[in-house]
Amino acid sequence: MIIGADELILWLRKNNHTLEPNERLGKEIRKIIEGDNIGGKLIERNKHSYWGNEKNANRFNLPKTSAQYEISINKATTLFQTLENRYIAI
């Protein structure tokens, strides 16, 4: 499956998991996806992010561009669990 760092950042923001800056989140997301547990690969660096409207982008402090990754569909749960464990708001 193809998933963008922007989608993962949106998920983290909507679920109140982190206020980390987008650039830092993007770097961490790349490490997680390309790591041994996920084994994904970068397929595009700066794809324009599409948000329903600018209001949503500002509301959740979302990036205007993001990297896109290819991961095995059976690794999606592991990816979201890893992100949640790392960034859950305390």
Secondary structure as UniProt FT lines:
FT   STRAND          2..4
FT   HELIX           5..14
FT   TURN            15..16
FT   HELIX           22..34
FT   TURN            36..38
FT   STRAND          41..48
FT   HELIX           54..59
FT   TURN            60..61
FT   STRAND          65..70
FT   HELIX           73..75
FT   HELIX           76..87
//
